[in-house]
Amino acid sequence: MQGLAFQDSLTGVRNKMAYDAYLAELKGRIESGEVKSYGIAIFDTNNLKEINDTYGHENGNSYLINSCRLLCQIFAHSPIFRIGGDEFLAVLIGRDLENRQDLLIQLKESMDLTKNASFPWKQISIACGIGVAELAKITTIEEVFNKADKSMYENKRAIKIAEHRPLSRDEE
């Protein structure tokens, strides 16, 4: 039962409840000195509302599943959580933390490969921001999360500008 309680029913990744439990564990690992540095990557899918409104929620769900699958492939060594409707999060430790810039490049390249897909729900667009605690003991998880969140919204704005589309009220 606990496994089901911690799993997002749509995507199969861990959910917000699992994220909250993971944070408690992470705090303990930081305090014990086991984790010396870590990062938080926040991902927000773009265009979900338009897909839902135009093509229906079933296709919107396919878009979320496809987006999540891509994140899991790229950030394969990190736990991925669905923390909101179209928001995902990864906690980066070890290899994924060290290679975060390369992983962001892989994510962008993989999204670019979907631009010409025949259906909009297969055209993946995800805004991403990363916050890093180089010295985990002197930086709070909340500070790292807020840095990642701010960076993600900056990335979302840049994507919208590149697409020549204004941010909707939901994205601000």
Backbone as a printed PyTorch tensor [residue, N CA C, xyz], in Angstrom:
tensor([[[  0.8300,  -1.2030,   0.0000],
         [  0.0000,   0.0000,   0.0000],
         [  0.8660,   1.2550,   0.0000]],

        [[  1.9440,   1.2520,   0.8050],
         [  2.7720,   2.4460,   0.8660],
         [  3.3830,   2.7290,  -0.4950]],

        [[  3.7670,   1.6810,  -1.2360],
         [  4.3140,   1.8700,  -2.5760],
         [  3.3300,   2.5870,  -3.4730]],

        [[  2.0790,   2.2050,  -3.4190],
         [  1.0490,   2.8720,  -4.2220],
         [  0.8170,   4.2920,  -3.7540]],

        [[  0.9020,   4.5210,  -2.4460],
         [  0.6890,   5.8680,  -1.9080],
         [  1.7920,   6.8270,  -2.3480]],

        [[  2.9850,   6.2850,  -2.6420],
         [  4.1260,   7.1140,  -3.0190],
         [  4.3420,   7.1740,  -4.5310]],

        [[  3.4430,   6.5750,  -5.3040],
         [  3.6120,   6.5140,  -6.7550],
         [  2.5330,   7.3400,  -7.4550]],

        [[  2.9620,   8.1250,  -8.4450],
         [  2.0170,   8.8810,  -9.2580],
         [  1.2860,   7.9010, -10.1660]],

        [[ -0.0260,   7.9280, -10.1130],
         [ -0.8110,   6.9330, -10.8450],
         [ -0.7420,   7.1060, -12.3610]],

        [[ -0.4700,   8.3150, -12.8560],
         [ -0.4190,   8.5380, -14.2990],
         [  0.9410,   8.1430, -14.8850]],

        [[  2.0050,   8.6320, -14.2900],
         [  3.3330,   8.4740, -14.8850],
         [  4.1260,   7.3070, -14.3130]],

        [[  3.7670,   6.8630, -13.1190],
         [  4.4950,   5.7720, -12.4900],
         [  5.7110,   6.2060, -11.6840]],

        [[  6.0840,   7.4960, -11.7320],
         [  7.2060,   7.9570, -10.9210],
         [  6.7090,   8.2690,  -9.5120]],

        [[  7.6340,   8.6090,  -8.6550],
         [  7.2690,   8.9590,  -7.2840],
         [  6.4560,  10.2640,  -7.2670]],

        [[  5.5780,  10.3860,  -6.2900],
         [  4.7070,  11.5580,  -6.2080],
         [  5.1900,  12.5390,  -5.1390]],

        [[  4.3880,  13.5600,  -4.8840],
         [  4.7290,  14.6110,  -3.9180],
         [  4.9000,  14.0330,  -2.5190]],

        [[  4.0770,  13.0760,  -2.1330],
         [  4.2090,  12.4580,  -0.8130],
         [  5.5570,  11.7440,  -0.6930]],

        [[  5.9700,  11.0700,  -1.7510],
         [  7.2720,  10.3980,  -1.7620],
         [  8.3970,  11.4230,  -1.7000]],

        [[  8.2090,  12.5610,  -2.3770],
         [  9.2190,  13.6320,  -2.3510],
         [  9.3920,  14.1500,  -0.9260]],

        [[  8.2920,  14.3910,  -0.2360],
         [  8.3650,  14.8770,   1.1450],
         [  9.1170,  13.8810,   2.0330]],

        [[  8.8480,  12.5920,   1.8590],
         [  9.5420,  11.5590,   2.6310],
         [ 11.0280,  11.5210,   2.2580]],

        [[ 11.3170,  11.6840,   0.9720],
         [ 12.7060,  11.6650,   0.5030],
         [ 13.4860,  12.8460,   1.1050]],

        [[ 12.8250,  14.0190,   1.2100],
         [ 13.5010,  15.1810,   1.7900],
         [ 13.9100,  14.9260,   3.2320]],

        [[ 13.0390,  14.2700,   3.9950],
         [ 13.3780,  13.9550,   5.3820],
         [ 14.6110,  13.0500,   5.4260]],

        [[ 14.6610,  12.0730,   4.5310],
         [ 15.8140,  11.1750,   4.4460],
         [ 17.0660,  11.9420,   4.0120]],

        [[ 16.9100,  12.8310,   3.0260],
         [ 18.0400,  13.6210,   2.5370],
         [ 18.6100,  14.5040,   3.6390]],

        [[ 17.7520,  15.1260,   4.4230],
         [ 18.2280,  15.9660,   5.5400],
         [ 19.0910,  15.1540,   6.4880]],

        [[ 18.6690,  13.9450,   6.7980],
         [ 19.4580,  13.0810,   7.6720],
         [ 20.7930,  12.7180,   7.0530]],

        [[ 20.8180,  12.4530,   5.7620],
         [ 22.0600,  12.1100,   5.0680],
         [ 23.0060,  13.3130,   5.0040]],

        [[ 22.4360,  14.5140,   4.9190],
         [ 23.2590,  15.7340,   4.9320],
         [ 23.8540,  15.9330,   6.3190]],

        [[ 23.0190,  15.8170,   7.3460],
         [ 23.4790,  16.0120,   8.7280],
         [ 24.5570,  15.0140,   9.1210]],

        [[ 24.4510,  13.7820,   8.6380],
         [ 25.4460,  12.7580,   8.9690],
         [ 26.7370,  12.9240,   8.1710]],

        [[ 26.7080,  13.7950,   7.1500],
         [ 27.8920,  14.0120,   6.3240],
         [ 27.9810,  13.0790,   5.1320]],

        [[ 27.0070,  12.1850,   4.9900],
         [ 27.0100,  11.2580,   3.8490],
         [ 26.8510,  12.0100,   2.5320]],

        [[ 25.9660,  13.0150,   2.5080],
         [ 25.7570,  13.8390,   1.3150],
         [ 26.4220,  15.1830,   1.5540]],

        [[ 27.4230,  15.4730,   0.7480],
         [ 28.1710,  16.7240,   0.9050],
         [ 27.6880,  17.8130,  -0.0500]],

        [[ 27.1560,  17.3980,  -1.1960],
         [ 26.6010,  18.3470,  -2.1660],
         [ 25.4770,  17.6420,  -2.9230]],

        [[ 24.5530,  18.4450,  -3.4220],
         [ 23.4130,  17.8940,  -4.1610],
         [ 22.8010,  19.0280,  -4.9730]],

        [[ 21.9240,  18.6540,  -5.8550],
         [ 21.1920,  19.6370,  -6.6410],
         [ 19.7340,  19.2430,  -6.7500]],

        [[ 18.9310,  20.2260,  -7.0470],
         [ 17.5220,  19.9910,  -7.3230],
         [ 17.2440,  20.5510,  -8.7130]],

        [[ 16.6670,  19.7210,  -9.5550],
         [ 16.2460,  20.1560, -10.8910],
         [ 14.7230,  20.1700, -10.9100]],

        [[ 14.1630,  21.2920, -11.2900],
         [ 12.7090,  21.4110, -11.4090],
         [ 12.3730,  21.5080, -12.8890]],

        [[ 11.3930,  20.7300, -13.2890],
         [ 10.9540,  20.6720, -14.6830],
         [  9.4840,  21.0400, -14.7530]],

        [[  9.1330,  21.8560, -15.7220],
         [  7.7450,  22.2490, -15.9290],
         [  7.4330,  22.0800, -17.4110]],

        [[  6.4550,  21.2310, -17.7170],
         [  6.1260,  21.0120, -19.1240],
         [  5.4690,  22.2610, -19.6940]],

        [[  5.7510,  22.5340, -20.9340],
         [  5.1550,  23.6730, -21.6300],
         [  4.0010,  23.1800, -22.4980]],

        [[  3.0150,  24.0160, -22.6690],
         [  1.9150,  23.8040, -23.6200],
         [  0.8810,  22.7570, -23.2010]],

        [[  0.9040,  22.3120, -21.9510],
         [ -0.0670,  21.3000, -21.5290],
         [ -1.5000,  21.8220, -21.6210]],

        [[ -1.7200,  23.0460, -21.1840],
         [ -3.0870,  23.6040, -21.2210],
         [ -3.6130,  23.6430, -22.6500]],

        [[ -2.7780,  24.0710, -23.5970],
         [ -3.2080,  24.1360, -24.9910],
         [ -3.5340,  22.7460, -25.5380]],

        [[ -2.7180,  21.7540, -25.1740],
         [ -2.9740,  20.3870, -25.6320],
         [ -4.2820,  19.8830, -25.0390]],

        [[ -4.4630,  20.0870, -23.7280],
         [ -5.7120,  19.6650, -23.0860],
         [ -6.9190,  20.3370, -23.7200]],

        [[ -6.8430,  21.6630, -23.9220],
         [ -7.9790,  22.4230, -24.4430],
         [ -8.2920,  22.0930, -25.8960]],

        [[ -7.2650,  21.8200, -26.6840],
         [ -7.4460,  21.5910, -28.1200],
         [ -7.6600,  20.1270, -28.4780]],

        [[ -6.9100,  19.2420, -27.8210],
         [ -6.9120,  17.8350, -28.2240],
         [ -7.4790,  16.8980, -27.1550]],

        [[ -7.8300,  17.4310, -25.9980],
         [ -8.4370,  16.6210, -24.9410],
         [ -7.4430,  16.1710, -23.8860]],

        [[ -7.9860,  15.8690, -22.7170],
         [ -7.1480,  15.4930, -21.5800],
         [ -6.4420,  14.1560, -21.7710]],

        [[ -7.0060,  13.2720, -22.5480],
         [ -6.3290,  11.9950, -22.8070],
         [ -4.9920,  12.2450, -23.5140]],

        [[ -4.9970,  13.1560, -24.4770],
         [ -3.7430,  13.4960, -25.1660],
         [ -2.8360,  14.3270, -24.2650]],

        [[ -3.4260,  15.1480, -23.3980],
         [ -2.6240,  15.8610, -22.3990],
         [ -1.9200,  14.8790, -21.4730]],

        [[ -2.6280,  13.8230, -21.0840],
         [ -2.0080,  12.7880, -20.2560],
         [ -0.8750,  12.0890, -21.0000]],

        [[ -1.0700,  11.8370, -22.2880],
         [  0.0030,  11.2360, -23.1000],
         [  1.2230,  12.1500, -23.1240]],

        [[  0.9720,  13.4490, -23.2230],
         [  2.0720,  14.4250, -23.2190],
         [  2.8460,  14.3570, -21.9030]],

        [[  2.1360,  14.2900, -20.7820],
         [  2.8060,  14.1900, -19.4880],
         [  3.6030,  12.8930, -19.3770]],

        [[  3.0340,  11.8060, -19.8370],
         [  3.7200,  10.5080, -19.7980],
         [  4.9660,  10.5420, -20.6720]],

        [[  4.8480,  11.0860, -21.8900],
         [  6.0030,  11.1880, -22.7930],
         [  7.0810,  12.0890, -22.1970]],

        [[  6.6750,  13.1930, -21.5940],
         [  7.6300,  14.1160, -20.9710],
         [  8.3440,  13.4330, -19.8170]],

        [[  7.5940,  12.7440, -18.9780],
         [  8.1640,  12.0510, -17.8280],
         [  9.1260,  10.9550, -18.2810]],

        [[  8.7490,  10.2210, -19.2890],
         [  9.6090,   9.1500, -19.8130],
         [ 10.9580,   9.7260, -20.2640]],

        [[ 10.9130,  10.8820, -20.9450],
         [ 12.1440,  11.5200, -21.4000],
         [ 13.0060,  11.9450, -20.2060]],

        [[ 12.3970,  12.5530, -19.2010],
         [ 13.1520,  12.9700, -18.0160],
         [ 13.8000,  11.7690, -17.3330]],

        [[ 13.0720,  10.6770, -17.2340],
         [ 13.6100,   9.4740, -16.5980],
         [ 14.7720,   8.8880, -17.3970]],

        [[ 14.7220,   8.9920, -18.7230],
         [ 15.8190,   8.4890, -19.5520],
         [ 17.0660,   9.3420, -19.3730]],

        [[ 16.8930,  10.6690, -19.3690],
         [ 18.0460,  11.5700, -19.2850],
         [ 18.6430,  11.5760, -17.8770]],

        [[ 17.8040,  11.6790, -16.8720],
         [ 18.2560,  11.7450, -15.4770],
         [ 18.1080,  10.3550, -14.8380]],

        [[ 18.7220,   9.3740, -15.4680],
         [ 18.5310,   7.9650, -15.1070],
         [ 19.0860,   7.6090, -13.7330]],

        [[ 20.0080,   8.3970, -13.2030],
         [ 20.6310,   8.0700, -11.9190],
         [ 20.0650,   8.9080, -10.7770]],

        [[ 18.9490,   9.5590, -11.0060],
         [ 18.3420,  10.4290,  -9.9930],
         [ 16.8820,  10.0520,  -9.7850]],

        [[ 16.4090,  10.1950,  -8.5500],
         [ 14.9820,   9.9730,  -8.3420],
         [ 14.1800,  11.1110,  -8.9790]],

        [[ 13.1350,  10.7540,  -9.7070],
         [ 12.2460,  11.7230, -10.3530],
         [ 10.9170,  11.6860,  -9.6080]],

        [[ 10.3810,  12.8650,  -9.3360],
         [  9.1110,  12.9930,  -8.6290],
         [  8.1640,  13.8570,  -9.4650]],

        [[  6.9010,  13.5210,  -9.4870],
         [  5.8850,  14.4190, -10.0370],
         [  5.3180,  15.1740,  -8.8390]],

        [[  5.6340,  16.4740,  -8.7630],
         [  5.2740,  17.2470,  -7.5740],
         [  4.0430,  18.1090,  -7.7840]],

        [[  3.5360,  18.1550,  -8.9960],
         [  2.3380,  18.9300,  -9.2960],
         [  1.7830,  18.4670, -10.6200]],

        [[  0.7550,  19.1320, -11.0930],
         [  0.0920,  18.7200, -12.3250],
         [  1.0340,  18.5040, -13.4810]],

        [[  1.8600,  19.5080, -13.8000],
         [  2.7950,  19.3790, -14.9170],
         [  4.2250,  19.6710, -14.4810]],

        [[  4.4800,  19.5390, -13.1740],
         [  5.8150,  19.7930, -12.6430],
         [  6.4480,  18.5080, -12.1280]],

        [[  7.7160,  18.3650, -12.4880],
         [  8.5090,  17.2270, -12.0510],
         [  9.7630,  17.7570, -11.3770]],

        [[ 10.4030,  16.9150, -10.6030],
         [ 11.5990,  17.3160,  -9.8760],
         [ 12.5420,  16.1270,  -9.8050]],

        [[ 13.8330,  16.4090,  -9.8970],
         [ 14.8650,  15.3800,  -9.7070],
         [ 15.8330,  15.8820,  -8.6520]],

        [[ 16.2550,  14.9910,  -7.7760],
         [ 17.3050,  15.3100,  -6.8160],
         [ 18.5970,  14.7330,  -7.3790]],

        [[ 19.5600,  15.6210,  -7.6050],
         [ 20.8100,  15.2460,  -8.2680],
         [ 21.9170,  15.0440,  -7.2350]],

        [[ 22.4470,  13.8410,  -7.1960],
         [ 23.5580,  13.5010,  -6.3200],
         [ 24.5200,  12.6610,  -7.1520]],

        [[ 25.7890,  12.8120,  -6.8920],
         [ 26.7680,  11.9680,  -7.5800],
         [ 26.8750,  12.2800,  -9.0640]],

        [[ 26.7800,  11.2270,  -9.8730],
         [ 27.0160,  11.3280, -11.3120],
         [ 26.1250,  12.3690, -11.9930]],

        [[ 24.8280,  12.3690, -11.6910],
         [ 23.9310,  13.3300, -12.3440],
         [ 24.2320,  14.7580, -11.9030]],

        [[ 24.6630,  14.9540, -10.6590],
         [ 25.0470,  16.2970, -10.2110],
         [ 26.2940,  16.7540, -10.9600]],

        [[ 27.2880,  15.8920, -11.0410],
         [ 28.5350,  16.2310, -11.7250],
         [ 28.3150,  16.5110, -13.2090]],

        [[ 27.4000,  15.7840, -13.8340],
         [ 27.1630,  15.8920, -15.2750],
         [ 25.9270,  16.7200, -15.6190]],

        [[ 25.4690,  17.5680, -14.7320],
         [ 24.1920,  18.2640, -14.9270],
         [ 24.1450,  19.1010, -16.1960]],

        [[ 25.2350,  19.7480, -16.5540],
         [ 25.2130,  20.5660, -17.7740],
         [ 25.0700,  19.6830, -19.0130]],

        [[ 25.7840,  18.5700, -19.0320],
         [ 25.6570,  17.6340, -20.1500],
         [ 24.2420,  17.0600, -20.2220]],

        [[ 23.6490,  16.7890, -19.0680],
         [ 22.2880,  16.2550, -19.0480],
         [ 21.2890,  17.2830, -19.5840]],

        [[ 21.4850,  18.5530, -19.2550],
         [ 20.6030,  19.5950, -19.7950],
         [ 20.7380,  19.7010, -21.3050]],

        [[ 21.9510,  19.5500, -21.7990],
         [ 22.1620,  19.5590, -23.2490],
         [ 21.4610,  18.3640, -23.8870]],

        [[ 21.5810,  17.1890, -23.2750],
         [ 20.8940,  15.9940, -23.7870],
         [ 19.3820,  16.1950, -23.7880]],

        [[ 18.8710,  16.8170, -22.7210],
         [ 17.4300,  17.0680, -22.6460],
         [ 16.9960,  17.9810, -23.7810]],

        [[ 17.7310,  19.0690, -24.0010],
         [ 17.3700,  20.0000, -25.0720],
         [ 17.4430,  19.3080, -26.4330]],

        [[ 18.5070,  18.5650, -26.6750],
         [ 18.6440,  17.8610, -27.9550],
         [ 17.5150,  16.8520, -28.1520]],

        [[ 17.1490,  16.1440, -27.1010],
         [ 16.0610,  15.1670, -27.1980],
         [ 14.7290,  15.8480, -27.4620]],

        [[ 14.4990,  16.9980, -26.8200],
         [ 13.2650,  17.7460, -27.0780],
         [ 13.2460,  18.2570, -28.5130]],

        [[ 14.3960,  18.7280, -28.9870],
         [ 14.4760,  19.2280, -30.3700],
         [ 14.1030,  18.1310, -31.3690]],

        [[ 14.4610,  16.8910, -31.0610],
         [ 14.1350,  15.7770, -31.9560],
         [ 12.6350,  15.5380, -32.0530]],

        [[ 11.8670,  16.0250, -31.0730],
         [ 10.4180,  15.8030, -31.0910],
         [  9.6550,  16.9390, -31.7750]],

        [[ 10.3390,  18.0110, -32.1540],
         [  9.6530,  19.1970, -32.7000],
         [  8.8340,  18.9070, -33.9480]],

        [[  9.2600,  17.9470, -34.7330],
         [  8.5580,  17.6520, -35.9750],
         [  7.6100,  16.4590, -35.8600]],

        [[  7.3480,  16.0370, -34.6340],
         [  6.4070,  14.9280, -34.4370],
         [  5.0430,  15.3250, -34.9830]],

        [[  4.3070,  14.3490, -35.4650],
         [  3.0410,  14.6360, -36.1400],
         [  1.9310,  15.0810, -35.1950]],

        [[  2.0590,  14.8150, -33.9080],
         [  1.0220,  15.2080, -32.9640],
         [  1.6200,  16.1120, -31.8890]],

        [[  0.9220,  17.1750, -31.5060],
         [  1.4570,  18.1130, -30.5050],
         [  1.8100,  17.4530, -29.1720]],

        [[  1.1070,  16.4070, -28.7720],
         [  1.4000,  15.7700, -27.4970],
         [  2.6560,  14.9070, -27.5660]],

        [[  3.2680,  14.8100, -28.7490],
         [  4.5460,  14.1200, -28.8830],
         [  5.6890,  15.1140, -29.0770]],

        [[  5.3570,  16.4100, -29.1300],
         [  6.3440,  17.4760, -29.2760],
         [  6.6910,  17.9960, -27.8790]],

        [[  7.6950,  17.4080, -27.2810],
         [  8.0240,  17.6750, -25.8850],
         [  8.7330,  19.0230, -25.7380]],

        [[  8.2410,  19.8250, -24.8060],
         [  8.8820,  21.0810, -24.4350],
         [  8.8110,  21.1930, -22.9170]],

        [[  9.9870,  21.2460, -22.2960],
         [ 10.0680,  21.2700, -20.8370],
         [ 11.0280,  22.3780, -20.4190]],

        [[ 10.5510,  23.2490, -19.5390],
         [ 11.4310,  24.2480, -18.9350],
         [ 12.1230,  23.6020, -17.7400]],

        [[ 13.3880,  23.9730, -17.5220],
         [ 14.1570,  23.3560, -16.4480],
         [ 14.9950,  24.3990, -15.7270]],

        [[ 15.1160,  24.2210, -14.4350],
         [ 16.0110,  25.0320, -13.6290],
         [ 16.6950,  24.1450, -12.6070]],

        [[ 17.9490,  24.4550, -12.3180],
         [ 18.7010,  23.6550, -11.3520],
         [ 19.2700,  24.5740, -10.2770]],

        [[ 19.1150,  24.1390,  -9.0440],
         [ 19.7600,  24.7790,  -7.9050],
         [ 20.7390,  23.7860,  -7.3080]],

        [[ 21.8890,  24.2690,  -6.8400],
         [ 22.9210,  23.3780,  -6.3250],
         [ 23.3640,  23.8420,  -4.9430]],

        [[ 23.5400,  22.8880,  -4.0600],
         [ 24.1530,  23.1230,  -2.7550],
         [ 25.5460,  22.5080,  -2.8160]],

        [[ 26.5420,  23.3420,  -3.0760],
         [ 27.9160,  22.8380,  -3.1510],
         [ 28.3770,  22.3430,  -1.7840]],

        [[ 27.9490,  23.0340,  -0.7300],
         [ 28.2180,  22.6070,   0.6430],
         [ 26.8800,  22.3800,   1.3180]],

        [[ 26.4360,  21.1470,   1.2970],
         [ 25.0750,  20.8130,   1.7160],
         [ 24.7480,  21.2590,   3.1340]],

        [[ 25.7210,  21.2250,   4.0310],
         [ 25.4340,  21.5530,   5.4290],
         [ 25.1570,  23.0310,   5.6650]],

        [[ 25.5710,  23.9030,   4.7460],
         [ 25.3480,  25.3360,   4.9930],
         [ 24.2690,  25.9380,   4.0870]],

        [[ 23.6390,  25.1300,   3.2850],
         [ 22.5710,  25.5900,   2.3940],
         [ 21.3200,  24.7700,   2.6890]],

        [[ 20.1950,  25.4620,   2.8980],
         [ 18.9680,  24.7150,   3.1750],
         [ 18.3780,  24.1530,   1.8850]],

        [[ 17.6240,  23.0880,   2.0280],
         [ 16.9410,  22.4970,   0.8820],
         [ 15.9850,  23.5130,   0.2720]],

        [[ 15.3360,  24.3070,   1.1080],
         [ 14.4160,  25.3390,   0.6120],
         [ 15.1400,  26.3580,  -0.2670]],

        [[ 16.3550,  26.7510,   0.1200],
         [ 17.1400,  27.6860,  -0.6860],
         [ 17.4830,  27.0860,  -2.0470]],

        [[ 17.8640,  25.8240,  -2.0530],
         [ 18.2120,  25.1490,  -3.3060],
         [ 16.9720,  25.0180,  -4.1880]],

        [[ 15.8420,  24.6350,  -3.5820],
         [ 14.5820,  24.5170,  -4.3200],
         [ 14.2010,  25.8700,  -4.9350]],

        [[ 14.2750,  26.9360,  -4.1420],
         [ 13.8930,  28.2650,  -4.6450],
         [ 14.7980,  28.7240,  -5.7790]],

        [[ 16.0800,  28.4220,  -5.6840],
         [ 17.0070,  28.7700,  -6.7670],
         [ 16.6440,  28.0020,  -8.0390]],

        [[ 16.3420,  26.7260,  -7.9010],
         [ 15.9470,  25.9040,  -9.0550],
         [ 14.6430,  26.4100,  -9.6520]],

        [[ 13.6890,  26.7480,  -8.7950],
         [ 12.3850,  27.2350,  -9.2530],
         [ 12.5290,  28.5500, -10.0160]],

        [[ 13.3280,  29.4620,  -9.4740],
         [ 13.5610,  30.7560, -10.1450],
         [ 14.2300,  30.5330, -11.5040]],

        [[ 15.2100,  29.6510, -11.5360],
         [ 15.9180,  29.3460, -12.7720],
         [ 14.9800,  28.7090, -13.8020]],

        [[ 14.0720,  27.8420, -13.3330],
         [ 13.1180,  27.1930, -14.2350],
         [ 12.2020,  28.2300, -14.8740]],

        [[ 11.7080,  29.1990, -14.0790],
         [ 10.8280,  30.2250, -14.6400],
         [ 11.5730,  31.1370, -15.6180]],

        [[ 12.8480,  31.3910, -15.3650],
         [ 13.6490,  32.1530, -16.3290],
         [ 13.7670,  31.3730, -17.6420]],

        [[ 13.9790,  30.0690, -17.5390],
         [ 14.0630,  29.2200, -18.7200],
         [ 12.7300,  29.1810, -19.4570]],

        [[ 11.6270,  29.1100, -18.7160],
         [ 10.2950,  29.0980, -19.3270],
         [ 10.0570,  30.3930, -20.1140]],

        [[ 10.4430,  31.5170, -19.5320],
         [ 10.2920,  32.8000, -20.2430],
         [ 11.1220,  32.8130, -21.5230]],

        [[ 12.3460,  32.3210, -21.4390],
         [ 13.2250,  32.2860, -22.6190],
         [ 12.6280,  31.3990, -23.7130]],

        [[ 12.0500,  30.2820, -23.3200],
         [ 11.4140,  29.3900, -24.3000],
         [ 10.2320,  30.0910, -24.9560]],

        [[  9.4120,  30.7600, -24.1660],
         [  8.2380,  31.4520, -24.7120],
         [  8.6630,  32.5840, -25.6450]],

        [[  9.7220,  33.3000, -25.2850],
         [ 10.2200,  34.3760, -26.1540],
         [ 10.7000,  33.7710, -27.4770]],

        [[ 11.4170,  32.6540, -27.3990],
         [ 11.9040,  31.9900, -28.6140],
         [ 10.7520,  31.5140, -29.4820]],

        [[  9.6500,  31.1250, -28.8510],
         [  8.4700,  30.6740, -29.5960],
         [  7.5600,  31.8390, -29.9810]],

        [[  7.9330,  33.0510, -29.5570],
         [  7.1340,  34.2570, -29.8090],
         [  5.7350,  34.1360, -29.2200]],

        [[  5.6750,  33.6090, -28.0090],
         [  4.3900,  33.4400, -27.3310],
         [  4.4830,  34.0550, -25.9460]],

        [[  3.4840,  34.8260, -25.5320],
         [  3.5090,  35.3880, -24.1790],
         [  3.2190,  34.2950, -23.1420]],

        [[  3.6990,  34.5290, -21.9250],
         [  3.3620,  33.6280, -20.8250],
         [  1.8960,  33.8000, -20.4920]],

        [[  1.2180,  32.6980, -20.2430],
         [ -0.1690,  32.7850, -19.7910],
         [ -0.1680,  33.0830, -18.2950]],

        [[ -1.3220,  33.4390, -17.7550],
         [ -1.4260,  33.7350, -16.3260],
         [ -1.0280,  32.5210, -15.4870]],

        [[ -1.3010,  31.3260, -15.9770],
         [ -0.9520,  30.1080, -15.2390],
         [  0.5480,  29.9030, -15.1550]],

        [[  1.3010,  30.4800, -16.0850],
         [  2.7550,  30.2290, -16.1450],
         [  3.5580,  31.3200, -15.4440]],

        [[  2.9550,  32.3960, -15.0600],
         [  3.6900,  33.5010, -14.4390],
         [  4.0340,  33.2070, -13.0150]]])
